[in-house]
Amino acid sequence: MKILIIHTFYRFKGGEDNLVLDEMALLQGAGFTVELLQFKNRSHFFSALFPVFFLPFNLYSFITTIIKIRKYQPDVVHVHNWHFAASPSVVVACHYCKVPVVLSLHNYRLICPSATLLHKGELFLDSIKQEFPWKAVLLSVYRNSSIQTFWLAFSIYLHKKLKTWQKVSAYVVNSEFEVKTFLQSTLGIPEDKFVIKSNSIPDPSFDEGVKRGNYFAFIGRLVSEKGVDVLLEAFAKNNLELVIYGYGPLEQKVKTSAMLHPNITYKGALPHEKLSEELRNCTALIFPSIWYEGMPLTLLHAFSTGTPIIASNIGAMSTMVKDHHNGLHFRTGDAADLAQKLEYWNNLPETEKEAIGLRSRETYEDCYTPESNLKSLQSVYDGAKKRTAYELDYHNSYE
């Protein structure tokens, strides 16, 4: 089977970009023929202005996608991130070429311009049931700009009216919770188009006898929705060691906090190839996110290395991390509760910490291996091909 992957890479490389590359390698290793059509969001103002202006329909992306499809002749096109540079025009191009298109929903952008269902540190769910998200525009939920929020909302609304989103053969999500959230919206996608699929990562070497350090680790983008403020506040209340890896808008705040509190160390971006090594060394991974994450790859890496996770009890974390089984929960956005759980973990006997770590590894082996992900992808692509073939036959029979 020939697969064309379409993805717009973020300016700050994150888990979604790594997932795309990992799944490409997984498919290629299994004998699939895979090619990538990539777009990039530029950081320079004038370079970024063009794709933003043409977000409703980017003619360049449309033509580029058609040329690629006609040259490569894929059986299925899998779109990950279309935001800005690619635009929804890539979905229209796939439909024009009569190729099945699969769209992975890594966030909630199709039902709210915020993409995270979060505004100023609080859950923002008003857009879900609005035909047009006027309140989101008034509150400037996207980049604190009412103009940019409106433009993004208008682009999605336009393609909702043009039934572009109906042209997608299958939507890939990571949990039943996500399916329910999208079904509650005005997007109008039928339930049978949603497919729940777990992500995966390659299996690193695992040695249950490795001695861990006494410090906690945070690895991720330095943005408010990742709970960075909660993290810093919690560790400012104790002397437990925290090592932070990442980059993003809150980098200066993290640096300042590290200067004020000697138990906090900031080490900048962590190379992807060093991720497993760092996770093996820490006593636990802290995951304080305050929004409805899909399936964070950092958690999968932690499971694969047998690393316990102390996570906020919200969204995917509430089901992936099982309290006192493969990690601990704390109340979302509650720095005091996180600080309490840190002290609780620090005082646990080493044998109990090791047992939780082993169960963390078992979670990976049961749910998130490349073999299980490959089977899921094959099923998604086969289903998309069958649906598209049926729709084409149905359409042709009435011409």
N, C-alpha and C positions, 0 to 999 in steps of 0.2 A: 504494500500500500504506500502511496506517495502522499506525504503530508506537507502542506505549506503552513508555516507558523508566521503570524503577523503580530508584531509587538512594537510599541513605542517605549523606548527606554527612558527612564526617569533621569533627571539631572543629578539627583543624589541616588546612586545605585542602592537598591534595597532587596528585600526578600523576594519580591515579585519578579525582578529581573533574574535573580539566581534560579528561581523556580523554572523559568522559561528555558534557560540554558541546561539545567539538570534534566528536564523532561525531554529536551531534544536529544541529549546524549543517551538517555534511557531508550528512546525509540530507535535511534540509530544502532545502538548495541543489540537490539532485538531484531534487526534486519529490515526495519522500515527505512524508506528513502525520505529524508527530511531536509527541507531548506527553510531558511529564515529570510523574511522580508522585514527589515527593521526601519523604524523611523526614530528620530530623536528630537526631544524638546530642547531647544537652545536656551542658554542663559542670557546671551546678549540681547538687549532690548529690541533692536531692529530685526534681528534674526528670528526672534520669537513672535514678533508682531504679525507676520504673514500667516502662520498656521492658526493663531488665535482669531484673526479677522475672518478666516475662511473655515472656522470650526463647523458651521452648519453643513458645509459641503466643500471639501478640499479637492479641487479638480486635479491637482498634481497627484495626490494620493490615490484618487480614483483611477486615473490613467496608468499610474505606476503599477497598481494592483492588477489591472486588466492585462497589461503587458506581461507581468510575471506569471499570471495564471495561464495565459495562452502559450507561453514559452515552456513552462514547467509541467503543465497538465496534471495538477494534483487531483487526488481522489477526494480529499477533504482539506478545507482551510480552517485552521484553528487560530482565532483571534484572542489575544490576551488583553493588552491595553491599547485602546484606540485614542485615548485622551489627547487632545490638541493635534499633534503632528499628523497622525493618521486620519483622524476624524471618522464619523460614522460612514463616510463615503466608501470605506473599504468593505463594509458589509453590503452596500449597494452594488459594488463592483463584483463581489462574489455571486450575488443573486443574478446579476446581469449575465455572468458567464455560466450560470446554472450549475455552480459547484456547491456542495453542502458546506455550510459554515457553522462552526462551533464557537461559542463565545464564553470565555471564562469570566465569571463575575468575582473579581478580587476585592470589590468594595461595593458600596451602595450608590454609586454615582447616577445610575439610571433612574433612581427614585428620589434623590436629593442632591443638590449641587455640592453640599458639604462632602459627599462621598463617604463620610464616617458616621453620619447620623449623630454628629457631635457639634456643639457650638459653645464656645467660651467655657469649656470644661464640663459641660452638662449635656446629657442626651437630648437631642433635638429630633423629634419624630413627626413634627407637623407636616412635613412635605409628603409623607407617605401616601396620605389619602386626598391630597389636593390635586386637582387636574393640572394646575400650574402653580408652582411653589412661590407664590407672591410673598409669603412671610419670610422665606429664606432670602429672597431678594432684599426685602426691607432691612433684614438683620445683617446683610452682607456676609453670609456664612462661608463664602468662598473667597479666600485671600483678603478678607475684610474690605471687599469692594462690591458695592451694589451693582455697578456696571458689569464687572466680570461675572458676578453671580447670575445676573439676568442673561447675559450672553450664553453662558453655559446651559442654564435652564431652558432658554429658548431653543438652543440647538437640539437638546434631548426631546423637548416637547414637539418640535417640528418633525422629527423622525418618528415620534410616536403617532402623530397624525398621518404621516406618509406610510405608516405601517412598516417602517424599516426594521424595527425590532421583531416584528412578526416573521420576517424573512430568515431569521436565525433558526437553524435546524435543531440545535440543542444548547441549553445554557448549563454550564458546569458550576456547581456550588459545592461547598464543603460540609454543609450541615443541614439538618431538617429545619433548624431555626431560621436559616437564611431563606429557605424555600417559603416558609410561612410568612416571613417579612415581605418578600417580593409579591406573594399572592395577595397580601393585604393592600397593596398599592394600586394605583390607577394605571399601571404600565400595561396591563391586559395580556400578559403572557399566560397561556394555558399551563396547568400543572404538569402535564405529561411532557413538556419540553425541558423541565428541570431535571438534571441528573446530579445526584450526590456522589462526589468522588473524593477520596482521601488523597492528599499529596504524599510524596515520598522523598527520601534522600538516599544517596548511596550509603551502604553499610560501612562505617569506619571500623577499624580494629577495636575490639573491646576486651579489656582486661579487668576483671572484677577485683583484682588484688592491688590496683593502683592506689597509692596514698594521696588523698586530696588535701588541699590547703585549707586554711581557716577563713578565707575571704569569700564574700559573695560577689557575683558578677551580674552586670547588666550589659546586654549586647543588643543594640538596635538604633534606629533613627532617633535623634535628639529632638523630638517634637512633643507638643503638649499631649496629644492623644495617646502617646505611648506611656503616659504616666510619669514623665521625668520629674515633674514638680513634686509629685507624691513620693517618689523615690528619694529625692534630695532631702525633703522634709523628714522622712523617716530616719535616715542615717545621720541627720544632724542631731537627733535625740539620743544617740548612743555612741559607743566607741567601737562598734563592730566594723570590720574592714569591708569596703566596697570598691571594686574596680569597674570603671565604666568604659565601654568601647562604643564608638559610634560618632556620627557627625550630623549636623543639621542646624536649624535656626536657634536652638537653645544651647548651642555649644559654649557661648560665652558665659551663660548662666552656670553651666556645669563647671567650667574652669574657675569661676569665682567661688563656687561652693567648695571646690577642691582646695582652694587657697585658704579658705576659712576653717575647714574641717580636715585635720590631718588623717582621719580614717577614710577619707574619700580620695581616690586616685583616678584621674582621667588619662587614658592612654590613646585617645584618638581612634581612628578607624582600625578595625581588626581585619586583616586580609582573610579572604574566604577560606584559604587553605590552612589557616591557623585556628579556625573556629573550633574544630573538634578537640584540638590540643588544649585550648583554653578552657573549654567546658569540662574536660577531664580533671583539670587542676582545681577548680573552684569547689566550694562545699555545696553550693546550690545556685541556680539561676533565678534572678528576680525578674518577674514579668508583670509590671504594674499597669498595663494598658487600661484605659478607661473607656474604650469604644468597642463596638461589636466586631472584633477581628474575625476573619474567615478561618484560616488555618495557618497560623504563623509558623514559618519554616524554622525559626529559632527554637521553638518548642520541639520540633521533630529532631533537630540536631541534639538537643538536650536528652531526649528519650534515647536516641541511638548511642549516646555515650554513657548511658546510665546515670545521668545527672538529675537529681531531684529539682523540682520547680516550685517556687513560691509565687503564686499568681493571683491576680484579682479575680474575683468570682463573677465573671460576666462573659457573655457570648461563648465563643469556642473554648475559652479557658475553663469555663465552668464544667465542661464535659470531658475535655481532653485531660485536664489535671484532676485527679480524684483525691479529695482531701484525706491526708494521712495514708494514702496508698502509694502514689508515685510523686507526691508533693504535698503542699499545703495551700489552702485558700486564705485570702484576707478580703475584707469588705472593699469594694471598688472605690477608689478615690480617698480612702481613709488611711492617712499616714500613721496615725496612732495605732491602728489595728495592725498595719504592716510592721511597725516597730515591735509590737508585742509578739507577732509571729516570728520575727527574726530572733528575739531573745529565746523564745520557746525552742526554735530549731537549734540554736547555739548550745542549749542545755540538754539536748537529747543525747542519750548514750550512743557511742559510735556504732554499735551493732545495729541499732534501730535506723540510724542514718544509712548504713550500708544496705539494710533490707529494703528501704524505700528506693535507694538507687538501683537495686536489682529489679525491682518492680517497674521502675522507669524504663529500663532496658527491655523488659518483657512487653511493655506497651508498644515499643517500636516494633519488635518482632511480630506482634500480633496484628498490627494495624498499618504500619507506615513503611513497609519494605518496598523496594523497586518492583518486585514481582507482583505484588498486589496492585500497585499503581498501574503497571503495564496492562494487566487484565482489565482494569477499569477504563483506561484510555482506549483500548481495542474495542470494548463494548460501546463506548460513547461514539467512536467514529463509525462503527458498523451501524449503530442506530441512526446516526445523522444521514448516512448514505441511503438507508432504507426509507427514511421519512422523505428525503428530497426526491428519490425515485418515485415514490407514491404520489407526491404532490405534482410532479411533472406529468406523470401518466394521467392523473385526474384532470389537470389543466388541459392537456392535449385532447382528451376525450370530449371536451366541450368546445373545442375550437371549430 
